[in-house]
Amino acid sequence: MSLYDWLPARRRLTVKMVGVLTLHLVLALIAVGATLLLSWQLEGGAAAINDAGSMRMRTFKLTQLLSQYEYEPQRRDWLNAAVEREIGLFDQTMLNLRRGDPVRPLFLPRDAEILRTFAELESQWRSDLRPMMQRMLRSPQPGGELELLRGRATAFVDLINTEVMLIERNNATKTLWLRSSQMALIAMALLGTVAIIYLMFLMVIRPVGRLQKGIQRMAEGDFTVRLEVESRDEFGLLTNGFNQMADKLEGLYGTLENRVRQKTYTLEEKNRELACLYEIASFLSQPHSVEEMCRGFLARLMRVFGADGGAVRVSDPRRENLHLVVHQGLTEGLVKREFCMHVNQCLCGESARRGTSVVHDLRKLKPGERILPCEEDGFSTVSIFQIRATTRHLGIFNLHFHESHEFSEQEMRLLQTLGDHLGIAIENIRLAAKEREMAVSEERNLMAQGLHDSIAQGLTFLNLQAQLLDDSLARGDLAQANETMPLIRAGIKESYEDVRELLLNFRTRLGQEELPDAIESTLNKFSRQTGIRSNFDHSGDGPPLPPEQQLQVLFILQEALSNIRKHADATKVDVRLQNGEDMELLIRDNGVGFDPESIKNKAEQHVGLSIMRERAKRVGAQLDIAPTDGDGVTVRLWLSQEQRMAA
């Protein structure tokens, strides 16, 4: 039991301070609670005024919609839907006012006159206005009841105004209460603060000043300072503690130098480990081949830990082998014998099979045990650490020493962490290679589709025409041959243009230019080659798209322009780029257009459309193709903010 427990409760400083502060806190909480309650009620009343006021607008809007029945009978279906929607919103507003919403907050003040007026409002709406409006919806000629509806709506709005005025009056009264409670809170804060400051000076500040002077003398090196105990509260205990601390400091001052030396050594060890971890992690983050990465990793580890030899081996799970990737400090004989090692062979294979990191002192092997290749090479200590990528085992690395070497627990953890870093780096290289392979495969697939949609179909057409020409010449039908030659010439020209277009698409790269500049450059080339006028407009100051998304957008534009050249028979193309939070690209032409049903049935067979949709899907964009009002086609590419940020 401490000395503090022997203090009588009435003498404890904490009891006195807690009592004073608790009293002040209770009074403050009461005042603040009253203020919060009033402000909460004011917010609820204000929301009720807003919703009640909205009913006036909805009443007039419903009357206006119903009055249009007589003048615009052709819009009756739309008017019916609009009136039903407004009636539903009116019912929802009534329900919100009746039930209230403490979270929002929204509620009617609990005033008898306000509640009575609202009940009258609800009764008139349910029994009079709403049934009349619904009858007018079903009536073929609702004009007869229109004047009656206007009169009742006016009276209903007057009643709403009365309700709003009553709520406003109630809020004004509560606002006066709120100001009064705030003034009381200010007065209590001032008086309470003055009282607490005075009590704190008597009970805390003056005793603390004495302790501060004693601490100042101790800071100046006077460890003989002692303070007189003048009170029996916590400050008396603190004074006793100060005197005991002075006694201990006086005794510890002589041993300070040794403890500083020990701490300095510990910090140097930690700094060395951190420098090693940072150096190797930085090296592994740079682009290297697997062999270069393993070689640099091993060289740095041997330098840091002073190893005489080392090796990095990767595992082959299918054959259960360990393959030597890099080595340093090992003899040629040892390398040849352990170039490919089974997981059950030698110490390294056993450690890889168990998946544990171990350190073997070869001098402690029992007499008669097998002589290991490492021991024959003159190594006394062999360490084996695992290389992992998350839960996947990728291999091991070794550090060999001619002399006996022991690793601390902290060094073992560091080496295993470095092995995990190496494993992740190797796995990243493998994943990057797979990703490049998949990207090349996907792009080749799109190239093949583009060739099929253009060159293959063109060559098929030329083949048929060549057969017709050959047949005509065989029969001596020169008229038929003369008719066939222009078709062959046109087919060759079309195929030539398709080849030029495909080569241009395959070579397309953004380089240093922004997307708007690349689009404008593409349109200029298109106009020069086809004679079709083009217009480009762009707006918005959103962030630039990532390079992959920009390139796919440009490919989609080129495919759309190719379709216009081949099928649209257009004289003008308008392109608009809107780059805000979302990105939208519109491509419109004034060509012959198409039948939506026909293009819908042939969409899966039209390779050009499939390519455009696959490219849009690759970047998470939405692609819509539809006829323009009048003539032509509109292609819309839309990329949401979420998708562009996810790239």
Secondary structure, 3 states (H helix, E strand, C coil): CCHHHHCCHHHCHHHHHHHHHHHHHHHHHHHHHHHHHHHHHHHHHHHHHHHHHHHHHHHHHHHHHHHCCCCCHHHHHHHHHHHHHHHHHHHHHHHHHHHCECCCCECCCCCHHHHHHHHHHHHHHHHHHHHHHHHHHHCCCHHHHHHHHHHHHHHHHHHHHHHHHHHHHHHHHHHHHHHHHHHHHHHHHHHHHHHHHHHHHHHHHHHHHHHHHHHHHHHCCCCCCCCCCCCCCHHHHHHHHHHHHHHHHHHHHHHHHHHHHHHHHHHHHHHHHHHHHHHHHHHHCCCCCHHHHHHHHHHHHHHHHCCCEEEEEEEECCCCEEEEEEEECCCHHHHHHCCEEECCCHHHHHHHHHCCCEEEEHHHCCCCCCCCHHHHCCCCEEEEEEEEECCEEEEEEEEEECCCCCCCHHHHHHHHHHHHHHHHHHHHHHHHHHHHHHHHHHHHHHHHHHHHHHHHHHHHHHHHHHHHHHHHHHHCCHHHHHHHHHHHHHHHHHHHHHHHHHHHHHCCCCCCCCHHHHHHHHHHHHHHHHCCEEEEEEECCCCCCCHHHHHHHHHHHHHHHHHHHHHHCCCEEEEEEEECCCEEEEEEECCCCCCHHHHHHHCCCCHHHHHHHHHHHHCCCEEEEEECCCCCEEEEEEECHHHHHHC
